[in-house]
Amino acid sequence: MLSILAPKDRSGPINPFVLANYRVRTASFVMAFAIFSAQWWGKHASPLVWGLLLLQFFVYPHLMFWRAQRAAYSLDAELKNLLVDSFFLGLWCAGAGLPVWVTFAFFSAALMNVAFYRNLVGALQATLFFVAGVLVWTAFGHFQFEPDTDVLTTGLCIVGLLVYLMIVTSAAYQRSINLRDTRRELRHSDQSLHKVNADLQDQLAENQKLQAQLLEHANRDPLTGLYNRRYLDSTMAREFAFAKREDQALWLMLIDIDYFKKINDTYGHQAGDEVLKILAHLLHSQARAEDVVCRFGGEEFLLLLPAMSQSVALARAEQWRQAFADTVVDYGGFQIHATLSIGMADYPLHGLTQKDLIGNADRALYRAKSEGRNRVVVYNADMI
């Protein structure tokens, strides 16, 4: 039967607290059997007493383990088992005549075993159950008080108590070691988690940076570095909304390089690219922070100039036109001169939608070209 109740035959995980107590109870109860046997040896104890001793100290530990192991809440069941231990030890001590060394040894062991897990509350509970065992024997048995013990019994009590204290101390030490190792693992896990989190944060920041760079590249013209038409489409709605909300003017300027095809045909497309980059640098370097400078397509550039009066907008356009006309582009041993035609339109005076404003600026640009190029023209209602 004992092999059936052994821990190795139980299926499923065993609560470590229950298993540890099973081992302590099994070992200490063997010592308890030796102590009570020495106490009753030579006193002509009945076979019933010896049978009960065998059941109590050799079978009972396995039954308690079996009960706790199969309980719905094994930890709670084992804590109750400890109190039952206290009750039976009190019962046996009373039956043995409450010898001082025997009673002290078993009462101390019962007290410490419960207090180890339930502190002072557990110690009080163990005391009450131990006293209950004594009172039950007193009520139903023949009470006698034999405080003295012989040398063998006293020696066994001392050895047994020391062994029990060593077992409990070893268990407490092992528990402390396990707790220390667990804390070390938790600290290591926490450090690893912090490192992983930091790495993830770095990776997230890097991804965000890459996304920002990709978005920036997607919004930039690769040749000139200016914003492209894709960016313009997403920005104009915002600029229109701001101008409407603040009741401010928004000037749109379309710029075209005069005779740009002739430059490409005469000096080559790389020379034309150099002219485009020179103009882009000129426009960008002299624009305000709130201005939007875009390459609109081919040799055309588009500027949005928010919160600017007509006189200032015209002066800026003339400044850019004249500066570019005075610029000499050195390329391949050639000195290239080029001029600009500029058409301008104002929101809300010349258009209330993006399409209308760009269309009217383009009409003004067409008028500038038809009137001889290298000039700035502001849209008016007479232009078709």
C-alpha atoms as one frame of an Amber mdcrd trajectory, in Angstrom:
protein
   0.000   0.000   0.000   2.865   2.382   0.782   4.229   2.036  -2.735   0.836
   2.970  -4.134   0.810   6.148  -2.051   4.378   7.123  -2.911   4.911  10.429
  -4.762   6.273   8.791  -7.868   2.885   7.178  -8.633   0.884  10.383  -8.628
   0.055  11.738 -12.076   0.424  15.431 -12.725   2.610  18.057 -10.986   3.191
  17.800  -7.219   3.026  20.932  -5.092   6.622  21.429  -3.836   5.362  22.491
  -0.409   3.330  19.273  -0.071   6.249  17.143  -1.275   8.722  18.806   1.107
   6.378  18.299   4.076   5.800  14.698   3.058   9.521  14.031   3.243   9.962
  15.886   6.547   6.926  14.157   8.092   8.043  10.702   6.936  11.577  11.113
   8.317  10.584  12.791  11.591   7.796  10.304  12.296  10.287   7.426  12.073
  12.264   9.200  14.795   9.042   9.774  16.746   8.303   6.047  16.616  11.724
   5.325  18.104  11.157   7.850  20.927   7.730   6.510  21.901   8.984   2.928
  21.590  11.790   3.722  24.047   9.274   5.370  26.370   6.980   2.326  26.422
   9.650  -0.341  26.245   9.489  -2.526  29.299   6.131  -1.149  30.448   4.148
  -4.052  29.026   2.272  -1.916  26.481  -0.541  -3.772  24.761  -0.332  -4.992
  21.150  -3.015  -2.394  20.355  -0.674   0.397  21.403   2.117  -0.960  19.255
  -0.260  -1.403  16.342  -1.486   2.168  16.691   2.117   3.378  16.890   2.903
   1.625  13.618  -0.178   3.049  11.921   0.455   6.544  13.265   4.131   6.861
  12.426   4.517   4.650   9.343   1.149   4.717   7.552  -0.284   8.085   8.592
   2.394  10.228   6.768   1.524   8.565   3.446  -2.206   8.981   4.032  -1.725
  12.706   4.715   0.318  13.064   1.556  -2.307  11.186  -0.442  -5.030  13.460
   0.962  -3.170  16.692   0.237  -1.985  15.548  -3.171  -5.510  14.866  -4.372
  -7.241  17.815  -2.738  -8.639  20.617  -4.917  -6.339  23.046  -3.059  -3.325
  20.954  -2.038  -1.535  23.766  -0.203  -4.532  24.512   1.997  -5.009  20.779
   2.644  -1.375  20.363   3.696  -1.562  23.298   6.126  -4.536  21.558   7.728
  -2.502  18.341   7.829   0.095  20.114   9.962  -2.570  20.990  12.510  -3.767
  17.372  12.521  -0.139  16.375  13.196  -0.151  18.666  16.243  -3.374  17.113
  17.517  -2.064  13.509  17.279   1.284  14.403  18.837  -0.559  15.957  21.788
  -2.671  12.820  22.016   0.385  10.520  22.099   2.280  12.710  24.555  -0.701
  12.620  26.918  -0.951   8.843  26.482   2.716   8.504  27.379   2.174  10.462
  30.610   3.395  13.846  29.354   7.097  13.129  29.910   8.906  16.473  29.867
  11.515  15.722  27.226   9.110  13.868  24.946   6.385  16.489  25.262   8.851
  19.360  24.816  10.409  17.782  21.725   7.135  17.072  19.941   5.407  20.283
  20.992   8.421  22.311  19.759   8.489  20.433  16.463   4.723  20.857  15.904
   4.925  24.549  16.812   7.849  25.306  14.500   6.518  23.296  11.585   3.288
  25.309  11.411   4.894  28.639  12.401   7.384  28.187   9.562   4.502  28.655
   7.114   1.926  30.644   9.100   4.057  32.662  11.519   2.519  33.502  14.940
  -1.002  32.634  13.843   0.215  29.175  12.873   2.066  28.785  16.184  -1.113
  29.624  18.094  -3.148  27.183  16.012  -0.586  24.400  16.536  -0.631  25.040
  20.295  -4.415  24.824  20.398  -4.475  21.562  18.422  -1.697  20.067  20.555
  -3.567  20.985  23.765  -6.763  19.602  22.198  -5.031  16.263  21.723  -3.948
  16.275  25.363  -7.486  17.149  26.508  -9.075  14.430  24.371  -6.810  11.796
  25.936  -7.500  13.239  29.386 -11.264  13.073  28.773 -11.417   9.559  27.369
  -8.257   7.827  28.559  -6.464   7.109  31.779  -4.484  10.258  32.526  -1.141
   9.951  34.198   1.763  12.330  34.603   5.226  10.853  34.322   7.598  13.784
  33.795  10.824  11.811  33.980  12.385   9.922  31.063  15.206   7.418  31.083
  18.574   8.091  29.503  17.703   6.366  26.214  14.420   8.237  25.757  16.019
  11.559  26.706  18.893  10.956  24.299  16.550  10.017  21.498  14.486  13.176
  22.165  17.592  15.324  22.012  18.861  13.644  18.873  15.401  13.650  17.315
  14.867  17.328  18.044  18.299  18.189  16.673  17.658  16.112  13.553  14.290
  17.763  13.085  15.809  21.222  13.527  18.494  20.340  10.990  15.840  19.117
   8.537  13.769  22.285   8.983  16.887  24.458   8.834  18.021  22.677   5.681
  14.584  23.154   4.143  14.620  26.833   5.112  18.130  27.194   3.714  17.162
  25.484   0.487  14.092  27.672   0.287  16.300  30.733   0.772  18.700  29.513
  -1.924  15.811  28.877  -4.301  14.395  32.307  -3.526  17.784  33.909  -4.118
  18.191  32.031  -7.409  14.657  32.983  -8.421  15.330  36.625  -7.641  18.583
  36.463  -9.588  16.762  34.944 -12.535  14.051  37.588 -12.243  16.674  40.340
 -12.175  18.397  38.758 -15.148  15.064  38.421 -16.930  14.206  42.005 -16.023
  17.564  43.199 -17.354  17.077  41.125 -20.478  13.576  42.520 -20.853  14.897
  46.068 -20.442  17.578  45.360 -23.022  15.067  43.864 -25.435  12.763  46.826
 -24.807  15.638  49.262 -25.361  16.598  47.418 -28.554  12.973  47.542 -29.690
  12.813  51.264 -28.913  16.038  51.812 -30.869  14.673  49.723 -33.713  11.394
  51.644 -33.620  13.263  54.949 -33.675  15.395  53.674 -36.560  12.274  52.520
 -38.414  10.615  55.873 -37.825  13.755  57.600 -39.041  13.836  55.398 -42.139
  10.138  56.015 -42.732  10.715  59.761 -42.425  13.628  59.490 -44.851  11.565
  57.419 -47.276   8.723  59.909 -47.029  11.154  62.768 -47.538  12.652  61.049
 -50.580   9.190  60.356 -51.930   8.361  64.057 -51.600  11.603  65.334 -53.116
  12.700  65.745 -56.712  15.898  63.675 -57.033  17.628  66.148 -59.377  17.000
  69.483 -57.663  16.195  68.413 -54.095  13.061  70.576 -54.138   9.604  69.305
 -53.245   7.896  67.462 -56.075   4.363  67.549 -57.421   3.300  64.709 -55.100
   4.149  66.843 -52.085   2.472  69.870 -53.655  -0.811  67.987 -54.064  -0.887
  67.130 -50.346   0.256  70.594 -49.218  -1.918  72.949 -51.250  -5.120  71.908
 -49.469  -3.499  72.732 -46.141  -2.216  76.094 -47.397  -5.647  76.975 -48.828
  -7.336  76.078 -45.540  -4.855  78.208 -43.580  -5.276  81.179 -45.907  -9.067
  80.935 -45.648  -9.033  80.570 -41.856  -6.627  83.483 -41.338  -8.201  85.577
 -44.129  -4.817  86.009 -45.803  -3.628  86.091 -49.383  -1.817  83.114 -50.925
   0.255  83.822 -54.000   1.036  81.082 -56.492   3.958  81.571 -58.847   4.638
  79.432 -61.951   8.181  79.761 -63.300   9.391  78.456 -66.651  12.927  78.555
 -68.103  12.835  80.252 -71.471  14.034  78.232 -74.480  15.019  75.335 -72.239
  14.698  72.836 -75.109  17.275  74.829 -77.050  19.695  74.580 -74.112  19.311
  70.793 -74.082  19.693  70.535 -77.829  22.748  72.818 -77.923  24.699  71.812
 -74.822  23.169  68.433 -73.934  20.752  67.245 -71.285  23.413  67.221 -68.576
  23.923  70.927 -69.187  20.157  71.373 -68.932  20.178  69.503 -65.614  22.877
  71.843 -64.330  20.714  74.868 -65.267  17.771  73.326 -63.393  19.900  72.767
 -60.279  21.235  76.337 -60.372  17.686  77.744 -60.577  16.482  75.398 -57.783
  19.292  76.585 -55.514  18.497  80.227 -56.291  14.796  79.812 -55.506  15.356
  77.777 -52.339  18.112  79.968 -50.916  16.005  83.139 -51.209  12.653  81.645
 -50.083  11.170  82.136 -46.616  10.715  79.248 -44.216   6.955  79.280 -44.808
   7.269  79.365 -48.613   6.803  76.129 -50.567   9.190  75.660 -53.500   8.450
  72.760 -55.885   9.641  71.436 -59.193   6.334  71.300 -61.017   7.558  69.305
 -63.996  10.235  69.522 -66.685  11.618  73.059 -66.606   8.650  74.438 -64.631
   8.770  75.396 -60.954   5.891  76.351 -58.656   6.064  78.489 -55.518   3.427
  79.082 -52.845   3.913  82.358 -50.988   1.482  82.636 -48.044   0.569  85.888
 -46.246   2.208  88.176 -48.788   0.924  91.369 -50.429   0.872  91.791 -54.198
   3.607  94.422 -54.213   5.969  92.232 -52.191   5.115  89.154 -54.269   5.857
  91.054 -57.500   9.116  92.367 -56.055  10.174  88.834 -55.089   9.324  87.528
 -58.565  11.304  90.309 -60.214  14.210  89.663 -57.863  14.348  85.992 -58.852
  13.905  86.779 -62.557  16.694  89.333 -62.570  19.057  87.199 -60.431  18.673
  84.251 -62.783  19.102  86.437 -65.858  22.401  87.671 -64.404  23.565  84.128
 -63.638  26.119  82.470 -65.872  26.146  78.681 -65.829  29.610  77.292 -66.601
  29.403  73.830 -68.090  31.841  71.946 -70.304  33.758  75.095 -71.172  30.579
  76.864 -72.195  28.909  79.814 -70.495  25.171  79.356 -70.575  22.728  82.232
 -70.119  19.019  81.699 -69.527  15.982  83.732 -68.489  12.660  83.102 -66.734
   9.025  83.728 -67.546   6.810  83.958 -64.449   3.033  83.851 -64.131   1.337
  84.787 -60.843  -2.147  84.349 -59.362  -3.590  85.176 -55.945  -6.017  83.337
 -53.658  -8.801  84.308 -53.219  -8.725  87.118 -55.811  -7.792  84.967 -58.820
  -9.214  81.611 -57.824 -10.945  79.808 -54.954  -9.747  76.292 -55.797  -6.360
  74.738 -56.424  -7.275  73.941 -59.996  -8.448  77.486 -60.741  -5.416  79.110
 -59.122  -2.904  76.918 -60.976  -4.826  77.363 -64.220  -4.861  81.174 -63.930
  -1.166  81.293 -63.003  -0.495  79.190 -66.098  -2.490  81.661 -68.217  -0.374
  84.487 -66.824   2.765  82.468 -67.636   1.527  81.927 -71.191   0.975  85.696
 -71.503   4.546  86.346 -70.288   5.943  84.045 -72.959   3.745  85.443 -75.690
   4.859  88.969 -74.801   8.537  88.172 -75.315   9.568  86.086 -72.274  11.929
  87.128 -69.465   9.153  88.896 -67.620   6.625  88.612 -64.751   2.887  88.748
 -65.438   0.039  88.783 -62.893  -3.213  87.145 -63.929  -6.200  89.309 -64.750
  -9.726  88.498 -65.886  -8.982  89.508 -69.510  -6.713  86.493 -70.004  -8.342
  83.519 -71.701
